[in-house]
Amino acid sequence: MTVKTIVLVLYAIMIGAVGIVGMRRTKSFSDFFLGGQGIGPWMTAFTYAASYFSAVLFIGFAGKIGWAFGYSGLWIAAGNALIGVLGVWWFLGRRIKKLSMESEVHTMPEYLAERYGSRFLKLFAAVCVFVFFVPYSCAVFMGLSYLFESHFDISFKTALILMGGFTAFYMVLGGYKSMAMIDVIFGMIMVVGVCILLGFTLNKGGGFDGITQQLAKVDPLLSGAVGPPGLWPLFSLVFLTSVAPFGMPQLLQKFYAIKDDRAIKIGMIVSTCLAVFIGGTAYFCGATTRLFLSPASTPKAFNEAGEPIFDRLMPELLAGVVPESLGILILLLVLSASMSTLAALVLISSATVVKDFYSDFAKGRASDRTLTLLMRLASAAFILISVILAASRFQTIVAILSISWGAIGAVFLGPFLWGLYTNWANRYGAIASSVLGLAVCLLLYFYGWSPPEAGTLGMLVSLVINPAISLATGGAAVCQESDRGIEEMASSSS
């Protein structure tokens, strides 16, 4: 048995142990979904960062964007850290925590139903979460499987089964408590792995100056402020990956579960630092794929025509840059980030099925024990569907994630942000922004626009339509006519 195999077995045992501990501490639906709403700052910071970054970043985005954009991919890392992490914590953290304490809502669809008095909006949002989180989860599984394929010489489908089993085991047992406990360990592994990856990449390329000079020889734009694809494609990627978190349920859920305001302040600083370091390193190393990979030296990363297979670039780079003796730490880096992201997606998606659908139609008659059991079953079903879809490899990781994030952002950004910050946004504006935003995103995608561009425009439509329609249809007056209590809740959360 090799060292890598032994380490992975120990890793799996650790995951199992955490799952069992989490199960023993999970006594209710609130424990399973929100960890009892008493999660501290370090746990929340690590789980936020680990949910944000995964194999999608290290395998899909770092490889394809690094190859195409060079250094300008670092703008994405900066946007993710300053907008997607710092901005979200600063502007939304306290508001969402206050909302969770003053109301009985646990999910984003529930909040939209309470804020706008619309059962349709609740069910529409819940359907979208499940539908578009499945391909997102599929993209993470694909990234992990490519990595295992490169490091262990096992088949893609075998790796998929292993990853699905890992995730299902500790998530179905312990829910959010398991995820929060293990994310601190995951976060530490990620930091150590990123340090090793950055150090060996710089060493192989002759330092930062050496890498910069070599990139400039390949194409001067690769070492410039805007890479070869141009400004608009770069802006679309920055906007999509940095602004979408303001409406991403799996990230915003962290604030429902966090302990208090002090935890929010500490968590904001810690998670931002993690984002700068992890995201910056991933995109910087991705840019070096142009230097260290070629059809001759790494044939697995290229097709017969000599064109790069983008999802295979980073696995081959990681295997080539980092010595084999330390390669297991890089494997654990990507595995840890991805397991956390998968756990967050599983929790949110299963909650939409149980809390927003089953509980809605049961009209509150479902017991807490029944909801918790159904959450576990829905979690297992979600993982199974995602693994089956990942086995088809129907698109690149970047394309799958972009359309997923764009669609979810288009559904939630307009209704959620305007509802949280104003008391005049009404149900007509919320429904129109959610439905039209999603429609624009999907139509542009199917008419040939790139997924990041389609997602960006769909999100912009969602943000613009809600205030326009709300004001045109009477603003706060409509809210008062439909449900005066809803307006009071929105005012207090502001």
C-alpha positions as CSV (number, residue, x, y, z in Angstrom):
1,M,0.0,0.0,0.0
2,T,1.5,3.4,-1.1
3,V,1.9,6.4,1.2
4,K,-0.8,8.2,-0.8
5,T,-3.3,5.4,-0.2
6,I,-2.5,5.2,3.5
7,V,-3.1,9.0,3.9
8,L,-6.3,8.8,2.0
9,V,-7.5,5.9,4.2
10,L,-6.7,7.9,7.3
11,Y,-8.5,10.9,5.7
12,A,-11.6,8.8,5.1
13,I,-11.5,7.5,8.7
14,M,-11.3,11.1,10.0
15,I,-14.4,12.0,7.9
16,G,-16.3,9.0,9.2
17,A,-15.4,9.9,12.8
18,V,-16.6,13.5,12.3
19,G,-19.8,12.3,10.7
20,I,-20.5,10.0,13.7
21,V,-19.7,12.8,16.2
22,G,-22.0,15.1,14.2
23,M,-24.8,12.6,14.2
24,R,-24.6,12.3,18.0
25,R,-24.9,16.1,18.4
26,T,-27.7,16.4,15.9
27,K,-31.0,16.2,17.7
28,S,-33.3,18.4,15.6
29,F,-33.8,19.9,12.1
30,S,-32.1,23.1,13.3
31,D,-29.1,21.1,14.4
32,F,-28.9,19.3,11.0
33,F,-29.4,22.3,8.8
34,L,-28.0,25.2,10.9
35,G,-25.8,23.6,13.6
36,G,-28.2,24.9,16.3
37,Q,-27.4,28.5,15.2
38,G,-24.4,28.7,17.5
39,I,-21.4,28.3,15.1
40,G,-18.4,30.4,16.1
41,P,-16.3,32.8,13.9
42,W,-13.4,30.5,13.0
43,M,-15.7,27.6,12.0
44,T,-17.9,30.0,10.0
45,A,-14.9,31.7,8.2
46,F,-13.4,28.4,7.2
47,T,-16.7,26.9,6.1
48,Y,-17.5,30.0,4.0
49,A,-14.1,30.0,2.3
50,A,-14.1,26.3,1.8
51,S,-17.6,26.4,0.3
52,Y,-16.6,29.2,-2.0
53,F,-13.4,27.5,-3.4
54,S,-13.3,23.9,-4.5
55,A,-12.2,21.7,-7.3
56,V,-14.2,24.0,-9.5
57,L,-11.6,26.7,-8.8
58,F,-8.4,24.7,-8.6
59,I,-9.2,22.3,-11.5
60,G,-11.7,24.1,-13.8
61,F,-11.3,27.8,-13.4
62,A,-7.6,28.0,-12.6
63,G,-6.8,25.8,-15.6
64,K,-9.0,27.3,-18.3
65,I,-8.8,30.9,-17.2
66,G,-5.1,30.8,-16.4
67,W,-4.4,29.4,-19.9
68,A,-6.5,31.9,-21.7
69,F,-6.1,35.1,-19.6
70,G,-2.7,34.7,-17.9
71,Y,-2.1,37.1,-15.0
72,S,-5.3,39.0,-15.6
73,G,-7.1,36.0,-14.0
74,L,-5.9,37.5,-10.8
75,W,-8.6,40.2,-11.2
76,I,-11.1,37.4,-10.5
77,A,-9.3,36.4,-7.4
78,A,-9.4,40.1,-6.2
79,G,-13.1,40.5,-7.0
80,N,-13.9,37.2,-5.2
81,A,-12.0,38.3,-2.1
82,L,-13.1,41.9,-1.9
83,I,-16.7,41.6,-3.2
84,G,-17.7,38.0,-2.9
85,V,-16.3,37.6,0.6
86,L,-15.6,40.9,2.3
87,G,-18.5,42.6,0.7
88,V,-21.0,39.8,1.5
89,W,-19.9,39.6,5.1
90,W,-19.9,43.4,5.5
91,F,-23.3,44.2,4.0
92,L,-25.3,41.0,4.6
93,G,-23.8,39.2,7.7
94,R,-25.6,41.2,10.5
95,R,-28.8,41.7,8.5
96,I,-29.2,38.0,7.8
97,K,-28.4,37.0,11.4
98,K,-30.9,39.5,12.7
99,L,-33.5,38.2,10.3
100,S,-32.9,34.6,11.4
101,M,-33.4,35.6,15.1
102,E,-36.5,37.7,14.5
103,S,-38.3,35.2,12.2
104,E,-38.8,31.5,11.8
105,V,-37.3,31.3,8.3
106,H,-34.4,28.9,7.6
107,T,-34.0,29.0,3.8
108,M,-33.9,31.6,1.1
109,P,-37.2,30.5,-0.5
110,E,-38.8,30.8,2.9
111,Y,-37.5,34.3,3.3
112,L,-38.9,35.4,-0.1
113,A,-42.3,33.9,0.8
114,E,-42.4,35.8,4.1
115,R,-41.0,39.1,2.6
116,Y,-43.3,39.2,-0.4
117,G,-46.3,37.1,0.6
118,S,-45.9,34.9,-2.4
119,R,-46.1,31.1,-2.3
120,F,-45.3,31.0,-6.0
121,L,-42.0,32.8,-5.5
122,K,-41.1,30.3,-2.7
123,L,-41.8,27.2,-4.8
124,F,-40.2,28.7,-7.9
125,A,-37.0,29.6,-6.0
126,A,-36.9,26.1,-4.4
127,V,-37.2,24.4,-7.8
128,C,-34.4,26.5,-9.2
129,V,-32.1,25.8,-6.2
130,F,-32.4,22.0,-6.7
131,V,-32.3,22.1,-10.5
132,F,-29.2,24.3,-10.8
133,F,-27.3,23.1,-7.8
134,V,-27.3,19.6,-9.3
135,P,-25.0,20.6,-12.2
136,Y,-22.9,22.7,-9.8
137,S,-22.3,19.7,-7.6
138,C,-21.7,17.7,-10.7
139,A,-18.9,20.1,-11.7
140,V,-17.2,19.7,-8.3
141,F,-17.4,15.9,-8.6
142,M,-15.9,16.1,-12.1
143,G,-12.9,18.2,-10.9
144,L,-12.2,15.8,-8.1
145,S,-12.4,12.8,-10.3
146,Y,-10.0,14.3,-12.9
147,L,-7.5,14.9,-10.0
148,F,-7.8,11.4,-8.7
149,E,-7.4,10.0,-12.2
150,S,-4.1,11.9,-12.6
151,H,-2.7,11.0,-9.2
152,F,-3.8,7.4,-8.7
153,D,-4.2,6.2,-12.3
154,I,-7.8,5.0,-11.5
155,S,-10.7,5.4,-13.8
156,F,-12.8,8.6,-13.8
157,K,-16.0,6.7,-12.8
158,T,-14.3,4.8,-10.0
159,A,-13.1,8.2,-8.6
160,L,-16.7,9.5,-8.9
161,I,-18.1,6.6,-6.8
162,L,-15.4,7.2,-4.1
163,M,-16.1,10.9,-3.9
164,G,-19.8,10.4,-3.8
165,G,-19.5,7.9,-1.0
166,F,-17.2,10.2,1.1
167,T,-19.7,13.1,0.8
168,A,-22.8,11.0,1.4
169,F,-21.3,9.3,4.5
170,Y,-20.5,12.3,6.7
171,M,-23.2,14.6,5.4
172,V,-26.1,12.2,5.8
173,L,-25.0,11.4,9.3
174,G,-24.3,14.8,10.8
175,G,-25.4,17.6,8.5
176,Y,-24.2,21.1,9.2
177,K,-22.5,20.2,12.5
178,S,-20.3,17.7,10.7
179,M,-19.6,20.2,8.0
180,A,-18.6,23.0,10.4
181,M,-16.4,20.8,12.5
182,I,-14.5,19.3,9.6
183,D,-14.2,22.6,7.7
184,V,-11.7,23.9,10.2
185,I,-9.5,20.9,9.5
186,F,-10.1,21.3,5.8
187,G,-9.2,25.0,6.0
188,M,-5.9,24.2,7.7
189,I,-5.1,21.6,5.0
190,M,-5.9,24.1,2.3
191,V,-3.6,26.7,3.7
192,V,-0.7,24.3,4.0
193,G,-1.4,22.9,0.5
194,V,-1.5,26.4,-1.1
195,C,1.8,27.3,0.5
196,I,3.4,24.2,-0.9
197,L,1.9,24.8,-4.4
198,L,2.9,28.4,-4.5
199,G,6.5,27.7,-3.4
200,F,7.2,24.9,-5.9
201,T,5.5,26.8,-8.7
202,L,7.7,29.9,-8.1
203,N,10.8,27.7,-7.8
204,K,10.2,25.8,-11.0
205,G,9.5,29.0,-13.0
206,G,12.5,30.9,-11.7
207,G,10.6,33.2,-9.3
208,F,7.9,35.7,-10.1
209,D,10.1,37.7,-12.5
210,G,11.1,34.6,-14.3
211,I,7.5,33.5,-14.8
212,T,6.5,36.9,-15.9
213,Q,9.2,37.1,-18.5
214,Q,8.4,33.7,-19.9
215,L,4.7,34.5,-20.2
216,A,5.5,37.8,-22.0
217,K,7.5,35.8,-24.6
218,V,4.5,33.5,-25.2
219,D,2.1,36.5,-25.6
220,P,2.7,39.9,-24.0
221,L,-1.0,40.1,-23.1
222,L,-0.6,37.1,-20.8
223,S,1.4,39.2,-18.4
224,G,-0.7,42.3,-18.8
225,A,-3.7,43.7,-17.1
226,V,-6.2,42.3,-19.6
227,G,-5.6,38.9,-21.2
228,P,-6.0,37.9,-24.8
229,P,-9.8,37.2,-24.7
230,G,-10.4,40.9,-23.9
231,L,-12.1,43.1,-21.3
232,W,-15.8,42.1,-21.6
233,P,-15.1,38.3,-21.1
234,L,-12.9,39.2,-18.2
235,F,-15.5,41.5,-16.7
236,S,-18.1,38.8,-17.1
237,L,-16.1,36.3,-15.1
238,V,-15.3,38.8,-12.4
239,F,-18.9,39.9,-12.0
240,L,-20.3,36.4,-12.2
241,T,-18.1,34.9,-9.5
242,S,-17.9,38.0,-7.2
243,V,-21.5,39.3,-7.3
244,A,-23.4,36.0,-7.4
245,P,-22.5,35.2,-3.8
246,F,-24.8,38.1,-2.7
247,G,-27.6,35.7,-3.7
248,M,-26.1,32.2,-3.3
249,P,-28.1,30.3,-0.7
250,Q,-25.2,27.9,0.2
251,L,-23.0,30.8,1.2
252,L,-25.6,33.0,2.9
253,Q,-26.8,30.1,5.0
254,K,-23.6,30.5,7.0
255,F,-25.0,33.8,8.5
256,Y,-28.2,32.1,9.7
257,A,-26.0,29.6,11.6
258,I,-23.3,32.0,13.0
259,K,-23.3,32.7,16.7
260,D,-23.4,36.5,17.1
261,D,-22.1,39.9,15.8
262,R,-18.7,39.4,17.3
263,A,-18.3,36.2,15.4
264,I,-19.3,38.0,12.2
265,K,-16.6,40.6,12.7
266,I,-13.8,38.0,13.3
267,G,-15.1,35.7,10.6
268,M,-15.2,38.5,8.0
269,I,-11.5,39.2,8.4
270,V,-10.4,35.6,8.5
271,S,-12.5,34.5,5.5
272,T,-11.2,37.5,3.4
273,C,-7.6,36.6,4.1
274,L,-8.2,33.0,3.2
275,A,-9.9,34.1,-0.1
276,V,-7.0,36.4,-1.1
277,F,-4.4,33.7,-0.4
278,I,-6.3,30.7,-1.9
279,G,-7.8,32.4,-4.9
280,G,-4.7,34.4,-5.7
281,T,-2.5,31.3,-5.6
282,A,-4.9,29.2,-7.8
283,Y,-5.2,31.8,-10.6
284,F,-1.4,32.6,-10.5
285,C,-0.5,28.9,-10.8
286,G,-3.2,28.5,-13.5
287,A,-1.3,31.1,-15.6
288,T,1.8,28.9,-15.5
289,T,0.1,26.1,-17.4
290,R,1.3,27.9,-20.6
291,L,4.9,27.4,-19.5
292,F,5.0,24.0,-17.9
293,L,2.6,21.9,-20.1
294,S,2.8,20.9,-23.7
295,P,1.5,18.1,-25.9
296,A,5.0,16.5,-25.8
297,S,5.6,16.6,-22.0
298,T,2.0,16.1,-20.8
299,P,0.0,14.4,-23.5
300,K,-3.0,13.7,-21.2
301,A,-3.7,17.5,-21.0
302,F,-4.0,17.8,-24.8
303,N,-6.1,16.3,-27.6
304,E,-4.9,14.7,-30.8
305,A,-4.9,18.1,-32.5
306,G,-2.6,19.5,-29.8
307,E,-5.4,21.7,-28.2
308,P,-5.6,21.9,-24.4
309,I,-8.2,19.8,-22.6
310,F,-8.9,22.5,-20.0
311,D,-10.2,20.3,-17.2
312,R,-7.0,18.2,-17.4
313,L,-4.5,21.1,-17.3
314,M,-4.3,21.7,-13.5
315,P,-4.3,18.0,-12.5
316,E,-1.3,17.6,-14.8
317,L,0.3,20.8,-13.6
318,L,-0.1,19.8,-9.9
319,A,1.4,16.3,-10.6
320,G,4.3,17.8,-12.4
321,V,5.2,20.9,-10.3
322,V,4.9,19.4,-6.8
323,P,7.2,16.5,-5.9
324,E,5.5,13.1,-5.5
325,S,6.4,13.0,-1.8
326,L,4.3,16.1,-1.2
327,G,1.7,15.5,-3.9
328,I,-0.7,14.0,-1.4
329,L,-1.0,17.4,0.4
330,I,-2.1,19.0,-2.8
331,L,-4.6,16.2,-3.4
332,L,-5.9,16.8,0.1
333,L,-6.0,20.6,-0.6
334,V,-8.4,20.2,-3.5
335,L,-10.3,17.3,-1.8
336,S,-10.9,19.3,1.3
337,A,-12.1,22.4,-0.5
338,S,-14.4,20.3,-2.7
339,M,-15.9,18.2,0.1
340,S,-17.0,21.4,1.9
341,T,-18.5,22.9,-1.2
342,L,-20.4,19.6,-1.9
343,A,-21.6,19.5,1.7
344,A,-23.0,23.0,1.4
345,L,-24.7,22.3,-1.8
346,V,-26.2,19.0,-0.5
347,L,-27.6,20.8,2.6
348,I,-29.2,23.6,0.7
349,S,-30.7,21.4,-2.0
350,S,-32.1,18.8,0.4
351,A,-33.6,21.7,2.5
352,T,-35.5,23.0,-0.6
353,V,-37.1,19.6,-1.0
354,V,-37.9,19.0,2.6
355,K,-38.5,22.5,4.2
356,D,-39.8,24.4,1.2
357,F,-41.8,21.6,-0.6
358,Y,-42.7,18.8,1.8
359,S,-43.2,21.1,4.8
360,D,-45.2,23.6,2.7
361,F,-47.6,21.0,1.4
362,A,-47.8,19.3,4.8
363,K,-48.8,22.7,6.2
364,G,-46.7,22.5,9.3
365,R,-47.9,19.0,10.3
366,A,-44.5,17.3,9.8
367,S,-42.7,16.6,13.0
368,D,-39.1,17.8,13.6
369,R,-37.9,14.2,13.6
370,T,-39.6,13.5,10.3
371,L,-38.0,16.6,8.7
372,T,-34.6,15.6,9.9
373,L,-35.0,12.0,8.5
374,L,-36.2,13.4,5.1
375,M,-33.2,15.8,5.0
376,R,-30.9,12.8,5.2
377,L,-32.8,10.9,2.5
378,A,-32.9,14.0,0.2
379,S,-29.2,14.5,0.8
380,A,-28.4,11.0,-0.4
381,A,-30.7,11.3,-3.4
382,F,-29.1,14.7,-4.4
383,I,-25.6,13.2,-4.3
384,L,-26.6,10.2,-6.3
385,I,-28.2,12.4,-9.1
386,S,-25.1,14.6,-9.2
387,V,-22.7,11.6,-9.5
388,I,-24.7,10.1,-12.3
389,L,-24.7,13.5,-14.2
390,A,-21.0,13.9,-13.6
391,A,-20.3,10.6,-15.2
392,S,-21.6,12.0,-18.6
393,R,-19.0,14.8,-18.6
394,F,-21.4,16.8,-20.8
395,Q,-19.6,20.2,-20.5
396,T,-16.4,21.7,-19.2
397,I,-16.3,22.6,-15.5
398,V,-16.2,26.3,-16.2
399,A,-19.2,26.2,-18.4
400,I,-21.2,24.1,-15.9
401,L,-20.4,26.3,-12.9
402,S,-21.0,29.5,-14.8
403,I,-24.5,28.6,-16.0
404,S,-25.3,27.3,-12.5
405,W,-24.1,30.4,-10.7
406,G,-25.6,32.7,-13.3
407,A,-29.0,31.1,-13.0
408,I,-29.1,31.0,-9.2
409,G,-27.8,34.6,-9.1
410,A,-30.5,35.7,-11.6
411,V,-33.2,34.0,-9.5
412,F,-32.2,35.4,-6.1
413,L,-30.2,38.7,-6.5
414,G,-33.1,41.0,-7.4
415,P,-35.7,39.7,-4.9
416,F,-33.3,39.1,-2.1
417,L,-31.2,42.3,-2.0
418,W,-34.0,44.7,-2.8
419,G,-36.2,42.9,-0.3
420,L,-33.6,43.1,2.4
421,Y,-32.7,46.7,1.9
422,T,-36.0,48.4,1.1
423,N,-39.6,48.2,2.3
424,W,-41.1,49.2,-1.0
425,A,-40.0,46.3,-3.2
426,N,-43.2,44.3,-3.8
427,R,-44.2,40.8,-5.0
428,Y,-44.7,41.9,-8.6
429,G,-41.2,43.3,-8.9
430,A,-39.7,40.3,-7.1
431,I,-41.4,37.7,-9.3
432,A,-40.7,39.6,-12.5
433,S,-37.0,40.0,-11.6
434,S,-36.6,36.4,-10.7
435,V,-38.4,34.9,-13.7
436,L,-37.1,37.4,-16.3
437,G,-33.5,37.2,-14.9
438,L,-33.5,33.5,-15.2
439,A,-35.1,33.6,-18.7
440,V,-32.5,36.0,-20.0
441,C,-29.7,33.9,-18.6
442,L,-30.9,30.6,-20.2
443,L,-32.0,32.1,-23.5
444,L,-28.6,33.8,-24.1
445,Y,-26.9,30.6,-23.1
446,F,-28.9,28.5,-25.6
447,Y,-28.4,31.1,-28.3
448,G,-24.7,30.7,-28.1
449,W,-23.5,33.2,-25.6
450,S,-20.7,32.0,-23.3
451,P,-22.0,30.9,-19.9
452,P,-20.2,33.7,-17.9
453,E,-21.7,36.4,-20.2
454,A,-25.2,34.9,-20.1
455,G,-25.0,34.6,-16.4
456,T,-23.8,38.2,-15.9
457,L,-26.5,39.7,-18.1
458,G,-29.2,37.6,-16.3
459,M,-28.0,38.8,-12.9
460,L,-28.0,42.4,-14.1
461,V,-31.6,42.0,-15.4
462,S,-32.7,40.6,-12.1
463,L,-31.1,43.6,-10.2
464,V,-32.7,46.2,-12.5
465,I,-36.2,44.7,-12.9
466,N,-37.2,44.5,-9.3
467,P,-37.1,48.2,-8.5
468,A,-38.5,49.2,-11.9
469,I,-41.6,46.9,-11.6
470,S,-42.1,47.5,-7.9
471,L,-42.2,51.3,-8.3
472,A,-44.3,51.1,-11.5
473,T,-46.9,49.0,-9.6
474,G,-47.2,51.1,-6.5
475,G,-44.2,50.2,-4.4
476,A,-44.9,49.8,-0.7
477,A,-48.6,50.3,-1.1
478,V,-48.9,46.8,-2.8
479,C,-47.0,45.3,0.1
480,Q,-49.4,46.9,2.6
481,E,-52.4,45.6,0.7
482,S,-51.1,42.1,0.6
483,D,-49.7,41.7,4.1
484,R,-48.9,44.5,6.5
485,G,-46.8,42.2,8.7
486,I,-44.4,41.5,5.8
487,E,-43.6,45.2,5.5
488,E,-42.9,45.4,9.2
489,M,-40.5,42.5,9.1
490,A,-38.6,44.0,6.1
491,S,-38.3,47.4,7.9
492,S,-36.9,45.8,11.1
493,S,-34.3,43.8,9.1
494,S,-33.2,47.0,7.4
